[in-house]
């Protein structure tokens, strides 16, 4: 319906939300060139959350989307962890 707009393929994605169907404003959805929308696959959603390609998410689509949506993006978690390490123990050696 009109509120479920989805994310355009060549623009930043809307937030990946925990859960599957019933999310407002088209989160977890991709807008196709013809204007139709579809839900992300779990593979697409995990890549948007910067999980490694080979990382395995188990469970049904809804369970997997809940896991992915509840996760802090992997690359963001690494940046935050690195900053905490720098703050607590001094600069990291690179």
C-alpha positions in Angstrom: 0.0 0.0 0.0 1.1 3.7 -0.4 2.9 3.8 3.0 5.2 0.9 2.1 7.6 2.8 -0.2 10.6 0.6 0.2 14.2 1.7 -0.4 15.5 2.6 -3.8 18.3 0.3 -5.0 20.7 3.2 -5.7 20.0 5.2 -2.4 20.9 4.4 1.2 18.6 1.8 2.7 16.0 2.6 5.3 16.8 1.1 8.7 16.6 -2.7 8.9 14.1 -3.3 11.6 13.8 -6.4 13.8 10.8 -8.5 12.6 9.3 -9.1 9.3 5.9 -8.0 8.0 4.0 -5.1 9.4 6.9 -2.7 9.7 5.7 0.9 8.8 7.0 3.0 5.9 8.5 0.1 3.9 11.5 -0.8 6.1 13.0 -4.2 5.1 11.7 -3.6 1.6 13.3 -2.8 -1.8 11.6 -0.6 -4.4 12.0 -2.0 -7.9 12.4 0.1 -11.0 8.8 -0.5 -12.0 7.6 0.9 -8.7 6.7 -2.5 -7.1 8.2 -3.4 -3.8 9.5 -6.6 -2.3 11.0 -7.7 1.0 14.7 -8.0 1.3 16.1 -11.5 1.3 18.0 -12.3 4.5 21.2 -12.3 2.4 20.6 -8.7 1.3 19.6 -7.6 4.8 22.7 -9.1 6.4 25.0 -7.4 3.8 23.2 -4.0 4.5 24.1 -4.6 8.2 27.7 -5.3 7.1 27.8 -8.9 8.1 30.4 -10.9 6.2 29.0 -12.6 3.1 29.9 -16.0 4.5 28.2 -15.3 8.0 25.4 -17.7 8.5 22.0 -16.6 9.9 19.7 -19.5 10.8 16.0 -19.7 11.3 13.0 -18.7 9.4 12.8 -15.5 7.4 11.1 -13.7 10.3 13.5 -15.1 12.9 16.5 -14.1 10.7 15.2 -10.6 10.1 14.7 -10.2 13.8 18.4 -11.2 14.4 19.7 -9.0 11.7 17.5 -6.0 12.7 18.5 -6.3 16.4 22.2 -6.3 15.5 24.5 -3.3 15.5 26.0 -3.1 12.1 29.3 -5.1 12.2 31.5 -2.3 10.9 30.0 0.2 13.2 30.5 -2.1 16.2 34.2 -2.4 15.2 34.6 1.4 15.0 33.0 1.8 18.4 35.0 -1.0 20.0 38.2 0.5 18.5 37.4 3.9 19.9 36.7 2.4 23.4 40.0 0.6 23.2 41.8 3.8 22.3 40.1 5.6 25.1 40.7 3.0 27.8 44.1 1.7 26.9 45.6 4.3 24.6 46.0 4.3 20.9 46.1 1.0 19.1 49.1 0.0 17.0 48.2 -0.4 13.4 
